[in-house]
Amino acid sequence: MSDIYQFSAANIHGESISLSQFRGKVVLIVNTASHCGFTPQYRGLEALYQTYKSRGLKILGFPCNQFGQQEPGTNREIADFCEANYGVTFPMFAKVDVNGANADPLFRYLKAAAPGLLGSQSIKWNFCKFLVGRDGRVYKRYAPFVAPSALSKDIERLLAES
């Protein structure tokens, strides 16, 4: 697989979504959780989305319960939480595994395309972020502690590319 457009994923409502519909967009893919110290990053992610969506940014949230059981809810509970507490309007997807034998194929691709510290292909915690260019290829990986606002410069650079 050479880009994200080869993948499909179930959205938070269970509908299959082909990532090819995001062709030509800058995409930020984030593994999320509702009961994590980084959960307030939803606010920053939504701010990025509101700032840049008209210029072609898409943010895709993928809940994951693999880190400290911090996303125990159902997809419906997750959707309700995100909307009620953070006003999330960017697309949310069904809960996935990002590591291990059952890791979602999209996250296997993302981790291989942008390894972490010392070449590690595992994701260490919730709110790991992958920024993807308009060509569908991973541009950069960001650690969970990196605030969404810190991505603005890279997002603007990718949005400026035609």
C-alpha distance (Angstrom), angle and dihedral (degrees) to the residues before:
residue distance angle dihedral
M1 . . .
S2 3.76 . .
D3 3.81 102.1 .
I4 3.81 142.9 10.8
Y5 3.81 92.7 -99.7
Q6 3.81 90.9 81.8
F7 3.81 91.4 67.4
S8 3.77 136.3 81.2
A9 3.79 127.3 -164.7
A10 3.78 136.5 -173.9
N11 3.77 112.4 -109.5
I12 3.81 121.3 -134.8
H13 3.84 88.6 -86.7
G14 3.82 93.2 53.0
E15 3.82 97.9 -105.1
S16 3.81 117.2 137.4
I17 3.80 111.3 -116.8
S18 3.79 122.5 -167.3
L19 3.78 109.8 -140.8
S20 3.80 86.8 -144.3
Q21 3.81 85.5 83.7
F22 3.82 86.3 73.3
R23 3.83 92.8 57.0
G24 3.81 109.5 139.8
K25 3.81 93.2 19.5
V26 3.79 129.4 108.0
V27 3.80 105.3 -117.7
L28 3.79 130.2 -160.6
I29 3.82 112.3 -163.3
V30 3.81 116.8 -165.0
N31 3.80 133.0 179.3
T32 3.79 104.5 -138.9
A33 3.80 141.9 -170.4
S34 3.80 134.0 -168.1
H35 3.81 99.1 -144.2
C36 3.80 102.9 44.6
G37 3.78 133.8 111.2
F38 3.82 86.3 -116.5
T39 3.83 94.2 51.4
P40 3.84 91.5 104.2
Q41 3.81 85.3 68.7
Y42 3.81 85.0 82.7
R43 3.82 85.3 77.3
G44 3.81 91.7 53.8
L45 3.79 92.7 44.3
E46 3.80 90.6 52.2
A47 3.82 89.9 48.7
L48 3.82 90.0 53.2
Y49 3.78 89.9 48.2
Q50 3.81 93.3 50.7
T51 3.80 91.4 46.5
Y52 3.80 98.1 48.5
K53 3.81 109.6 20.5
S54 3.81 92.9 95.1
R55 3.82 88.1 56.2
G56 3.81 94.2 51.0
L57 3.82 109.1 -82.9
K58 3.78 119.5 142.0
I59 3.79 122.0 -173.9
L60 3.80 117.5 -159.6
G61 3.79 118.9 -164.7
F62 3.80 119.5 -157.0
P63 3.83 113.8 -172.4
C64 3.78 114.9 -142.7
N65 3.81 130.7 -172.7
Q66 3.82 97.4 -167.8
F67 3.80 97.3 100.0
G68 3.78 115.5 70.5
Q69 3.81 91.5 -34.4
Q70 3.82 87.3 -82.3
E71 3.81 95.4 151.6
P72 3.82 104.3 49.3
G73 3.81 98.0 145.5
T74 3.77 131.6 99.6
N75 3.78 119.7 -100.0
R76 3.82 89.3 -101.2
E77 3.83 91.4 51.6
I78 3.81 90.3 48.4
A79 3.82 92.2 50.3
D80 3.82 91.4 48.4
F81 3.82 91.9 47.6
C82 3.80 93.9 49.7
E83 3.78 93.5 48.2
A84 3.81 96.9 42.6
N85 3.80 98.3 43.2
Y86 3.80 104.0 31.4
G87 3.80 106.5 15.5
V88 3.80 90.3 -122.4
T89 3.81 111.6 -170.9
F90 3.81 99.3 163.3
P91 3.81 116.5 99.9
M92 3.78 116.2 -78.3
F93 3.77 122.3 -162.5
A94 3.80 135.6 -153.7
K95 3.78 118.2 -78.3
V96 3.82 112.9 -81.7
D97 3.77 141.4 180.0
V98 3.80 112.3 -116.1
N99 3.82 97.8 -173.0
G100 3.78 136.4 38.2
A101 3.79 135.1 29.2
N102 3.81 92.6 -39.7
A103 3.80 96.2 47.0
D104 3.78 112.9 144.1
P105 3.84 110.5 -103.6
L106 3.81 91.3 -123.5
F107 3.79 90.8 58.0
R108 3.80 91.4 45.8
Y109 3.80 87.1 56.5
L110 3.82 94.2 44.9
K111 3.80 93.2 50.0
A112 3.81 92.7 48.2
A113 3.81 92.3 46.7
A114 3.81 93.5 48.3
P115 3.81 112.0 22.7
G116 3.76 119.2 -164.0
L117 3.77 131.0 -124.6
L118 3.81 113.1 -23.9
G119 3.81 90.1 2.4
S120 3.79 94.9 -62.7
Q121 3.78 112.7 163.0
S122 3.79 94.8 -162.7
I123 3.76 124.2 96.2
K124 3.79 109.8 -124.8
W125 3.83 101.9 -158.0
N126 3.78 147.8 -17.7
F127 3.82 120.2 -57.2
C128 3.79 97.3 36.4
K129 3.80 104.5 157.5
F130 3.80 132.3 -149.6
L131 3.80 118.9 -166.2
V132 3.80 113.8 -154.6
G133 3.80 125.2 -164.8
R134 3.79 127.6 -132.9
D135 3.83 87.9 -91.7
G136 3.82 91.1 63.5
R137 3.80 94.0 -112.3
V138 3.78 124.3 125.6
Y139 3.79 110.7 -101.1
K140 3.81 99.9 -178.9
R141 3.79 145.1 -14.5
Y142 3.82 121.7 -135.8
A143 3.80 127.4 -159.3
P144 3.81 119.4 -118.5
F145 3.80 93.0 -105.6
V146 3.82 92.4 58.9
A147 3.80 106.9 104.3
P148 3.81 116.2 -127.8
S149 3.82 90.3 -120.7
A150 3.81 89.0 62.6
L151 3.82 89.0 66.1
S152 3.82 94.7 62.2
K153 3.81 95.8 95.7
D154 3.82 92.9 51.2
I155 3.81 92.0 44.0
E156 3.79 91.2 51.2
R157 3.82 90.8 48.9
L158 3.81 91.5 52.7
L159 3.80 93.6 43.4
A160 3.81 89.4 53.8
E161 3.82 91.0 57.9
S162 3.77 114.2 90.2
